[in-house]
Amino acid sequence: MKTMKAVVIDRVTEADAVTLTDVPIPEVRPGWILVKIRAFGLNHSEQLLRRSEINAEYIRKPVIPGIECVGEVADPSDSGLAVGQKVISLMGGMGRSFPGSYAEYALLPAHHVFPIESELPWDVLGGIPETYFTAWGSLFECLRLTARDTLLIRGATCALGYAALSVARALGCQVIATTHREAKLPLIAAADESLLDDGRLTGKVRGVTKALDLVGPRFLRDTLTAVTPGGVVCQTGLLGGVYALNGFDPIKEIPNGVYLTGFFSNTPTQAVMDAIFAFLKEKGLAPKPGKVYAFSDVREAIRAQDAGSVDGKIVVTV
């Protein structure tokens, strides 16, 4: 039986307890594609899995974490793809309902494996799937962003924030970006305006027609009153550590004429992936990883994630 290296967890696992284990390479079956993983990004979702969600009954334990990857088709099964074809995959139960990307190979459902054409190196590609799909969906599917808009990105100094800032600036709209740490203001200098967020932006920002709130329920009420009448707020992130709005009264707390939406990244499509890569190519955008680690150093990558010591997307190359 051929084996591969993988991170496997079955209980709450802090970074220091992460190890690489030898496990069987998955056997291919109809409707699934075996992908040789070349790189994957670390996400807050996997941190939540390691720290608490692993205890949930719906997690198929033991599990290999990882909700995204880029790589090459090792065995296409009945998908019609070719061996060696460059692909990306994300979400759809990856790393929770079935083994994910913290491994040398992953067996993935064909409907969540998307062929791509790109000359970008693997470490750059590794930072795109989940981050740019979420940014793209939040900005265009939910906010219907145009070049005429003024966009507020609340909590912009995270991988998703940087991606949204990059896409919005390339589109040509005005961008106001915030962070709660003064030392991180230089990291969002590409915005037209960068602000220190003390929890209240209402009255401090002007003309905001669209808002991407990555802090979440902690400051969402304030974001709703910071936009102009007719403005749209998309709540995508949970950086504030508050996951629900207890006692939220939408009739009283969503201002008249303001719209609230949210983006859930579980339904990627080939059409959207094609649009993202076409946009990156057209605009000459090459997302820069915050830091790149080798797979053999995955524990160090996860330590850095838990410590918050990397600005931007952490990518692991395999």
C-alpha positions in Angstrom: 0.0 0.0 0.0 1.4 3.4 -1.0 1.5 6.0 1.7 1.8 9.8 2.0 2.5 12.3 4.6 -0.4 14.1 6.1 -1.6 16.1 9.2 -4.3 14.0 10.9 -6.3 15.2 14.0 -9.1 13.6 16.0 -9.2 16.0 19.0 -8.5 19.6 20.0 -4.9 20.1 18.6 -2.7 23.1 19.4 0.1 24.0 17.0 2.8 22.3 19.1 0.9 19.0 18.8 0.8 19.0 15.0 2.7 16.2 13.4 3.1 14.6 10.0 1.8 11.0 9.8 2.1 8.3 7.2 -1.3 7.4 5.9 -2.5 5.5 2.8 -2.9 7.4 -0.4 -6.6 7.5 -1.1 -8.1 5.0 -3.5 -9.8 6.6 -6.5 -13.5 6.1 -7.0 -16.1 7.3 -9.6 -17.0 11.0 -9.1 -13.8 11.8 -7.3 -10.4 13.0 -8.5 -7.0 12.3 -6.9 -5.0 15.5 -6.8 -1.3 15.7 -6.2 -1.1 18.8 -3.9 1.5 21.4 -4.7 0.4 24.1 -2.2 -2.3 25.1 0.2 -3.2 28.1 2.3 -4.0 28.3 6.0 -7.4 29.6 6.9 -9.2 30.8 10.1 -11.6 28.0 9.4 -9.0 25.3 10.0 -7.9 27.1 13.2 -11.4 26.9 14.5 -11.5 23.2 13.6 -8.3 22.5 15.5 -9.3 24.5 18.5 -12.9 23.5 19.1 -15.0 22.3 16.1 -13.2 19.0 16.0 -15.4 18.0 18.9 -18.6 18.4 16.8 -20.5 15.2 15.8 -20.6 16.2 12.1 -16.8 16.1 11.8 -15.7 12.7 10.4 -12.8 11.9 12.7 -10.0 11.4 12.3 -9.7 14.0 9.6 -7.0 15.7 7.5 -7.7 19.5 7.8 -7.5 21.9 4.9 -10.3 23.6 2.9 -8.3 24.5 -0.2 -5.4 23.5 -2.4 -3.8 23.9 -5.8 -2.1 21.0 -7.6 -2.1 18.6 -10.4 -4.4 15.7 -11.4 -2.8 12.4 -10.3 -5.8 10.3 -11.3 -8.8 11.8 -13.0 -11.2 8.8 -12.5 -14.2 9.5 -14.7 -14.0 13.3 -14.6 -12.7 13.9 -18.1 -9.7 15.8 -16.8 -6.2 14.8 -17.8 -3.3 13.5 -15.7 -1.0 16.5 -14.9 -3.7 19.1 -15.4 -3.4 22.1 -13.1 -6.4 22.4 -10.8 -7.6 24.2 -7.7 -10.2 23.0 -5.1 -11.9 24.4 -2.1 -14.8 23.9 0.3 -17.7 21.5 -0.2 -16.9 19.6 3.0 -13.2 19.5 2.4 -11.3 18.9 5.6 -14.5 18.2 7.6 -16.8 15.7 5.8 -13.8 14.1 4.0 -10.0 14.5 4.2 -8.6 17.9 3.2 -5.5 19.4 1.9 -2.9 19.1 4.7 -1.4 16.2 2.8 0.6 15.2 -0.3 -2.5 13.9 -2.0 -6.2 14.5 -1.7 -9.2 12.6 -3.1 -11.7 15.4 -3.9 -15.2 15.4 -5.4 -15.1 16.2 -9.1 -17.7 19.0 -8.8 -15.3 20.9 -6.5 -12.1 20.5 -8.6 -11.6 23.3 -11.1 -9.0 23.3 -13.9 -7.1 26.5 -14.3 -4.7 28.1 -16.7 -2.0 30.2 -15.0 1.7 30.8 -15.2 1.8 31.9 -11.5 4.2 29.8 -9.3 2.7 27.3 -6.9 3.4 29.4 -3.8 1.4 32.3 -5.3 -1.4 30.1 -6.5 -1.6 28.5 -3.1 -2.9 31.8 -1.7 -5.7 32.3 -4.2 -8.5 29.7 -4.0 -10.5 30.4 -0.8 -9.2 33.9 -0.2 -9.9 35.3 -3.6 -13.1 33.3 -4.1 -14.4 34.8 -0.9 -13.3 38.3 -1.8 -14.7 38.0 -5.3 -18.1 36.7 -4.1 -18.3 39.3 -1.3 -17.5 42.2 -3.6 -19.4 41.2 -6.8 -22.1 38.7 -5.9 -23.1 40.4 -2.7 -22.0 44.0 -2.9 -22.4 44.4 -6.7 -19.3 46.6 -6.5 -18.6 49.0 -9.4 -15.9 51.5 -10.1 -18.3 54.3 -9.0 -18.5 53.0 -5.4 -16.7 54.0 -2.3 -15.9 50.8 -0.5 -15.2 50.4 3.2 -13.2 47.3 4.2 -13.5 46.9 8.0 -10.7 44.6 9.3 -8.6 45.0 6.2 -5.3 43.7 7.6 -6.0 40.0 7.0 -5.5 37.8 3.9 -9.1 38.4 2.8 -8.8 42.1 3.5 -5.7 42.4 1.4 -7.3 40.5 -1.4 -10.4 42.6 -1.4 -8.3 45.8 -1.3 -6.3 44.6 -4.3 -9.3 43.7 -6.4 -11.3 46.8 -5.5 -8.3 49.1 -6.3 -7.8 47.3 -9.6 -11.4 47.8 -10.4 -11.0 51.5 -9.9 -13.3 52.3 -6.9 -12.4 54.4 -3.9 -11.4 52.3 -0.9 -11.4 53.1 2.8 -9.6 50.4 4.8 -9.4 50.0 8.6 -7.4 48.1 11.2 -7.6 48.1 15.0 -3.8 48.1 15.3 -1.9 51.4 14.6 1.2 49.5 13.7 -0.6 47.8 10.8 -1.8 51.0 9.2 1.2 51.0 6.7 0.0 47.5 5.5 -3.2 49.1 4.1 -1.5 52.2 2.6 -2.7 51.1 -0.9 -6.2 52.2 0.1 -7.3 55.8 -0.6 -7.8 56.2 3.1 -6.6 54.1 6.0 -8.1 54.4 9.4 -7.5 53.2 12.9 -10.7 51.4 14.0 -11.7 52.0 17.6 -15.1 50.4 17.2 -17.0 53.4 16.0 -16.8 54.5 12.3 -20.2 56.2 12.1 -19.6 59.9 11.5 -15.9 59.3 10.8 -16.3 58.0 7.2 -18.1 59.7 4.5 -19.8 58.7 1.3 -19.5 54.9 1.8 -21.8 53.1 -0.6 -20.6 49.6 0.0 -19.0 48.0 3.1 -17.2 44.7 3.5 -17.3 43.9 7.2 -14.6 41.3 8.2 -14.8 42.0 11.9 -18.3 40.6 12.1 -21.0 40.9 14.7 -18.8 42.7 17.2 -19.1 46.0 15.2 -21.8 45.2 12.7 -24.3 47.5 14.1 -21.9 50.4 13.7 -21.0 49.4 10.1 -24.7 49.5 9.2 -25.0 53.1 10.4 -21.6 54.1 8.8 -22.8 53.6 5.2 -24.9 56.1 3.2 -28.7 55.6 2.6 -29.0 53.0 -0.1 -25.7 51.5 1.0 -25.0 47.7 1.2 -23.1 45.9 3.9 -21.7 42.4 3.4 -20.7 40.6 6.6 -18.1 38.0 5.6 -15.5 37.7 8.3 -15.5 37.0 12.1 -12.2 38.6 13.1 -13.9 40.2 16.2 -14.3 36.9 17.9 -18.1 37.4 18.2 -20.1 34.9 16.1 -23.7 36.0 16.6 -25.8 39.1 17.3 -27.9 38.2 20.4 -31.0 40.4 20.6 -30.5 41.9 17.1 -33.6 43.6 15.9 -33.4 43.9 12.1 -36.4 46.2 11.9 -34.9 48.8 14.3 -31.2 48.2 13.8 -30.9 48.0 10.0 -31.4 51.7 8.9 -34.1 52.4 6.4 -32.8 51.9 2.9 -29.6 50.1 4.0 -29.1 46.5 2.9 -27.4 43.7 4.8 -26.1 40.6 3.1 -23.4 37.9 3.8 -21.2 35.6 1.8 -20.8 31.9 2.4 -18.0 30.4 0.3 -19.3 26.8 0.0 -20.5 26.9 -3.6 -17.6 27.7 -6.0 -18.1 27.2 -9.7 -15.9 26.9 -12.8 -17.4 30.1 -14.2 -16.4 32.2 -11.1 -12.9 30.6 -11.0 -12.4 31.5 -14.7 -13.5 35.0 -14.0 -11.1 35.4 -11.1 -8.1 34.2 -13.0 -9.1 36.3 -16.0 -9.3 39.4 -13.8 -5.9 38.7 -12.2 -4.3 38.3 -15.6 -6.0 41.3 -17.1 -5.0 43.5 -14.2 -1.6 42.1 -13.8 -2.2 41.0 -10.2 0.0 38.5 -8.6 -1.1 38.0 -5.0 1.9 38.0 -2.6 1.8 35.4 0.2 2.5 36.7 3.7 5.0 33.9 4.2 5.7 30.5 2.6 6.6 27.3 4.4 7.6 23.9 3.2 5.2 21.0 4.1 7.9 19.5 6.4 7.6 22.8 8.4 3.8 22.8 8.6 3.9 22.8 12.4 5.9 26.1 12.2 3.3 27.5 9.8 0.5 26.7 12.2 2.4 28.1 15.1 2.8 31.4 13.1 -1.0 31.3 12.3 -1.9 30.9 16.0 0.6 33.6 17.1 -0.7 36.0 14.4 2.9 36.8 13.5 2.4 36.8 9.7 0.8 39.7 7.8 -1.1 38.2 4.9 -1.8 34.7 3.7 0.3 31.8 5.0 1.0 29.3 2.2 2.5 25.8 2.5 4.2 24.2 -0.5 4.2 20.5 -0.9 
